[in-house]
C-alpha cells in the first residue's frame, strides 16, 4: 500500500473538523484508526473549554467507542453540562461519515497551589520500573509496510515484553497530533493509554480480536514531560469479555490509572 508520508496524525480544517492521516491507522483494520489519536484529538477540544471555565486539570476522561473510527474527516462537538467554582463537567461527540462514532465525558478541576502529600502513605509517588533512558526500544508487532500508529509513537520497554502479558511500556509522540499544534500533556497520556490492551495482550493478535469498547483515565495530578509509561495487564473472562488496566506514570512517578472494557472474539478465517 503506497501512501504519501504524513507529518501529523490530524490536519485541522474549520468548524471543528479534522482530517485524519494514515499515522492514525490501528492494528485491527487498515481502514480504521487506533483509538488513541482520535481520543486525544477530542480531549484537546474539551481542554480548551475547561480552561475557559478556569478548571484546567483533567481529572477524568471517559471515551465510549461506538463504532470503528475511519481514517477520514472527523467532526468534534463539545458542550458543557455543569460549570462550578471547582469543577466542570464537559461532554463531546465525534462524528465521521455521517455517523456518531464516539462520545466523551470529562471532569475538569480547578488547580490550586496546595502541597499536602509529603509524608503521607503512598508518597513520594511510586516510580515506573525503569526510566525511559534506561529502557530498550520496543517494537509493536503490527508494524508493517502501511503507515500507522507504530510510526506516530516511540516505545521503550521498562518491564516485561510487548504484546506478551503484563508489561510496562514508555510512549512518546514522534509526530505532532495536530499539524502546527503542540500536544498537551493530557493528550500525550490519551494517545498512550488506549494501548493498554495491546501492550499487555495475552492472546495472539493474528487469531483473536480483543478490542476495547471504552477507555477511562483517572489522573491524580497534572502530568509532565513527553514520556508516558503504561504498566499494564489484561484479565479475561470466559464469556467473550475482559479488562485491561494500566497504572500510568510520567518520569516523576504515578499520575493515575486507565481501564478498558474488552470485546474478545476469535478472528474469522
BAZASE-966631 format. One record per residue (C-alpha): residue number from 1; x, y, z. Coordinates in nm, 2 decimals, m for minus. Each point is the difference from the previous one (the first is absolute). Layout:
PT  resi       x       y       z
PT   NUM       X       Y       Z
...
//
This chain:
PT  resi       x       y       z
PT     1    0.00    0.00    0.00
PT     2    0.18    0.31   m0.12
PT     3   m0.11    0.32    0.19
PT     4    0.15    0.35    0.02
PT     5    0.20    0.05    0.32
PT     6   m0.19    0.18    0.27
PT     7    0.15    0.25    0.25
PT     8   m0.28    0.01    0.26
PT     9   m0.29   m0.22    0.11
PT    10   m0.26    0.26   m0.10
PT    11   m0.04    0.31   m0.20
PT    12   m0.23    0.27    0.12
PT    13   m0.26    0.12   m0.24
PT    14   m0.27    0.24    0.13
PT    15   m0.31   m0.01    0.21
PT    16    0.12   m0.28    0.23
PT    17    0.09   m0.22   m0.30
PT    18    0.33   m0.19   m0.03
PT    19    0.15   m0.23   m0.26
PT    20    0.16   m0.32    0.13
PT    21    0.32   m0.11   m0.16
PT    22    0.14   m0.36   m0.04
PT    23    0.21    0.06    0.31
PT    24   m0.32   m0.08    0.20
PT    25   m0.04   m0.35   m0.15
PT    26   m0.05   m0.27    0.26
PT    27    0.06   m0.38    0.01
PT    28   m0.35   m0.14   m0.07
PT    29   m0.09    0.13   m0.34
PT    30    0.21    0.21   m0.25
PT    31   m0.30    0.24   m0.05
PT    32   m0.05    0.07    0.37
PT    33    0.19    0.22    0.25
PT    34    0.16   m0.11    0.32
PT    35   m0.23    0.16    0.26
PT    36    0.28    0.18    0.19
PT    37    0.05    0.28   m0.25
PT    38   m0.36    0.10   m0.05
PT    39   m0.07   m0.02    0.38
PT    40    0.29    0.24    0.05
PT    41   m0.13    0.22   m0.28
PT    42   m0.34    0.04    0.17
PT    43    0.16    0.04    0.34
PT    44    0.19    0.31   m0.14
PT    45   m0.33    0.17   m0.09
PT    46   m0.14   m0.09    0.34
PT    47    0.31    0.14    0.17
PT    48   m0.05    0.34   m0.17
PT    49   m0.36    0.01    0.14
PT    50    0.13   m0.10    0.34
PT    51    0.26    0.28    0.00
PT    52   m0.27    0.26   m0.08
PT    53   m0.17   m0.11    0.33
PT    54    0.33    0.03    0.19
PT    55    0.00   m0.38    0.07
PT    56    0.31   m0.11   m0.19
PT    57    0.08   m0.33    0.17
PT    58   m0.16   m0.30   m0.18
PT    59   m0.08   m0.23    0.29
PT    60   m0.20   m0.25   m0.20
PT    61   m0.06   m0.08   m0.37
PT    62   m0.24   m0.27   m0.12
PT    63   m0.02   m0.09   m0.36
PT    64   m0.29   m0.23   m0.12
PT    65    0.09   m0.14   m0.34
PT    66   m0.31   m0.08   m0.20
PT    67    0.15   m0.10   m0.34
PT    68    0.34   m0.04   m0.16
PT    69    0.13    0.35   m0.07
PT    70    0.09    0.03   m0.37
PT    71    0.31    0.17   m0.14
PT    72   m0.21    0.28   m0.14
PT    73   m0.13    0.35    0.08
PT    74   m0.12    0.03    0.36
PT    75   m0.23    0.25    0.17
PT    76    0.04    0.09    0.37
PT    77   m0.29    0.16    0.20
PT    78    0.05    0.10    0.36
PT    79   m0.25    0.11    0.27
PT    80    0.00    0.09    0.37
PT    81   m0.24   m0.18    0.23
PT    82    0.10    0.18    0.32
PT    83    0.24    0.28    0.09
PT    84    0.07    0.07    0.36
PT    85    0.27    0.17    0.20
PT    86    0.21   m0.31    0.05
PT    87   m0.10   m0.24   m0.28
PT    88   m0.14   m0.01   m0.35
PT    89   m0.18   m0.30   m0.17
PT    90    0.05    0.00   m0.37
PT    91   m0.14   m0.22   m0.27
PT    92    0.11   m0.05   m0.37
PT    93   m0.09   m0.21   m0.30
PT    94    0.20   m0.11   m0.30
PT    95   m0.16   m0.05   m0.34
PT    96    0.13   m0.16   m0.31
PT    97   m0.16   m0.08   m0.34
PT    98   m0.34    0.11    0.13
PT    99    0.00   m0.20    0.32
PT   100    0.09    0.06    0.36
PT   101    0.29   m0.23    0.07
PT   102    0.09    0.09    0.36
PT   103   m0.13    0.20    0.30
PT   104    0.21    0.15    0.28
PT   105   m0.03    0.15    0.35
PT   106    0.26    0.19    0.20
PT   107    0.03    0.11    0.36
PT   108    0.22    0.31    0.01
PT   109    0.11    0.15    0.33
PT   110    0.14    0.33    0.12
PT   111    0.37   m0.01    0.08
PT   112    0.13    0.14    0.33
PT   113    0.35    0.04    0.14
PT   114   m0.06   m0.22    0.30
PT   115    0.28   m0.25    0.08
PT   116   m0.13   m0.26    0.25
PT   117    0.15   m0.33   m0.11
PT   118    0.34    0.00    0.17
PT   119    0.03   m0.28    0.26
PT   120   m0.35   m0.15   m0.08
PT   121   m0.04   m0.37   m0.08
PT   122    0.09   m0.06   m0.36
PT   123    0.23    0.30   m0.02
PT   124    0.24    0.06   m0.15
PT   125   m0.19   m0.13   m0.30
PT   126    0.10   m0.35   m0.14
PT   127    0.23    0.00   m0.30
PT   128   m0.02   m0.19   m0.33
PT   129    0.22   m0.31    0.00
PT   130    0.27    0.17   m0.20
PT   131    0.05    0.35   m0.15
PT   132   m0.04    0.04   m0.38
PT   133    0.37    0.07   m0.02
PT   134    0.07   m0.35    0.15
PT   135   m0.27   m0.18   m0.20
PT   136    0.08   m0.17   m0.33
PT   137   m0.20    0.09   m0.31
PT   138   m0.32   m0.20   m0.06
PT   139   m0.15   m0.12   m0.33
PT   140   m0.38   m0.03   m0.04
PT   141   m0.09   m0.33   m0.16
PT   142   m0.24    0.15   m0.25
PT   143    0.27    0.21   m0.17
PT   144   m0.02   m0.05   m0.38
PT   145    0.05    0.18   m0.33
PT   146   m0.31    0.21    0.06
PT   147    0.04    0.32    0.18
PT   148   m0.16   m0.01    0.35
PT   149   m0.01    0.06    0.37
PT   150    0.33   m0.18    0.04
PT   151    0.17    0.29   m0.18
PT   152   m0.19    0.26    0.20
PT   153    0.15   m0.12    0.33
PT   154    0.33   m0.11    0.13
PT   155    0.00   m0.28    0.26
PT   156    0.25   m0.12    0.26
PT   157   m0.04   m0.31    0.22
PT   158    0.04    0.07    0.37
PT   159   m0.11   m0.35    0.10
PT   160   m0.14   m0.32   m0.16
PT   161   m0.05   m0.04   m0.37
PT   162   m0.23    0.17   m0.25
PT   163   m0.32   m0.19   m0.08
PT   164    0.10   m0.28    0.23
PT   165   m0.17    0.04    0.33
PT   166    0.05    0.26    0.28
PT   167    0.25    0.26   m0.11
PT   168    0.11    0.36    0.06
PT   169    0.05    0.20   m0.31
PT   170    0.10    0.37   m0.05
PT   171   m0.16    0.19   m0.28
PT   172    0.10    0.33   m0.17
PT   173   m0.14    0.17   m0.31
PT   174    0.22    0.00   m0.30
PT   175   m0.22    0.25   m0.19
PT   176   m0.25    0.28    0.09
PT   177   m0.35   m0.11    0.08
PT   178   m0.15    0.29   m0.20
PT   179    0.21    0.17   m0.26
PT   180    0.14    0.33    0.13
PT   181   m0.10   m0.06    0.36
PT   182    0.19   m0.12    0.30
PT   183   m0.18   m0.29    0.18
PT   184   m0.09    0.06    0.36
PT   185    0.12   m0.24    0.27
PT   186   m0.35   m0.13    0.04
PT   187   m0.02   m0.08   m0.37
PT   188    0.34   m0.19    0.02
PT   189   m0.16   m0.21    0.28
PT   190   m0.31   m0.08   m0.21
PT   191    0.20   m0.10   m0.31
PT   192    0.19   m0.26    0.22
PT   193   m0.27   m0.11    0.24
PT   194   m0.22   m0.16   m0.27
PT   195    0.29   m0.25   m0.07
PT   196   m0.03   m0.18    0.34
PT   197   m0.19   m0.30   m0.15
PT   198    0.26   m0.03   m0.27
PT   199    0.33    0.03    0.19
PT   200   m0.13   m0.25    0.26
PT   201   m0.17   m0.24   m0.24
PT   202   m0.03   m0.36    0.10
PT   203   m0.16   m0.12   m0.33
PT   204    0.15   m0.04   m0.34
PT   205   m0.08    0.32   m0.20
PT   206   m0.02   m0.22   m0.32
PT   207   m0.26   m0.23    0.14
PT   208   m0.21    0.22    0.24
PT   209   m0.17    0.34    0.02
PT   210    0.03    0.17    0.34
PT   211   m0.14    0.34   m0.08
PT   212   m0.08    0.25    0.27
PT   213   m0.35    0.16   m0.01
PT   214    0.09    0.28    0.24
PT   215    0.29    0.17    0.17
PT   216   m0.01    0.17    0.34
PT   217    0.30    0.20    0.13
PT   218    0.02    0.13    0.36
PT   219    0.29    0.24    0.08
PT   220    0.10    0.10    0.35
PT   221    0.22    0.29   m0.12
PT   222    0.11    0.18   m0.31
PT   223    0.24   m0.21   m0.20
PT   224    0.34    0.15   m0.11
PT   225    0.24   m0.06   m0.29
PT   226   m0.02   m0.19   m0.33
PT   227    0.02   m0.36    0.13
PT   228   m0.30   m0.20    0.13
PT   229    0.04   m0.36    0.15
PT   230   m0.27   m0.26    0.01
PT   231    0.05   m0.28    0.25
PT   232   m0.28   m0.21   m0.15
PT   233   m0.16   m0.34    0.04
PT   234   m0.29   m0.18   m0.17
PT   235   m0.25   m0.22    0.18
PT   236   m0.26   m0.21   m0.20
PT   237   m0.33   m0.15    0.09
PT   238   m0.14   m0.31   m0.17
PT   239   m0.30    0.18   m0.15
PT   240    0.17    0.19   m0.27
PT   241    0.10    0.30    0.21
PT   242    0.30    0.13    0.19
PT   243    0.16    0.29    0.17
PT   244    0.33    0.18   m0.06
PT   245    0.13    0.22    0.28
PT   246    0.30    0.22    0.00
PT   247    0.19    0.20    0.27
PT   248    0.11    0.32   m0.17
PT   249    0.34    0.17    0.07
PT   250    0.20    0.30   m0.12
PT   251    0.37    0.03    0.08
PT   252   m0.09    0.14    0.35
PT   253   m0.22   m0.29    0.11
PT   254   m0.36   m0.12   m0.01
PT   255   m0.26    0.23   m0.16
PT   256   m0.30   m0.23    0.00
PT   257   m0.17   m0.30   m0.15
PT   258   m0.18   m0.11   m0.32
PT   259   m0.25   m0.28   m0.06
PT   260   m0.15   m0.15   m0.32
PT   261   m0.29   m0.24   m0.04
PT   262    0.09   m0.26   m0.26
PT   263   m0.21   m0.18   m0.26
PT   264    0.17   m0.33   m0.06
PT   265   m0.06   m0.23   m0.31
PT   266    0.18   m0.24   m0.22
PT   267    0.08    0.14   m0.33
PT   268   m0.20   m0.13   m0.30
PT   269    0.21   m0.21   m0.23
//
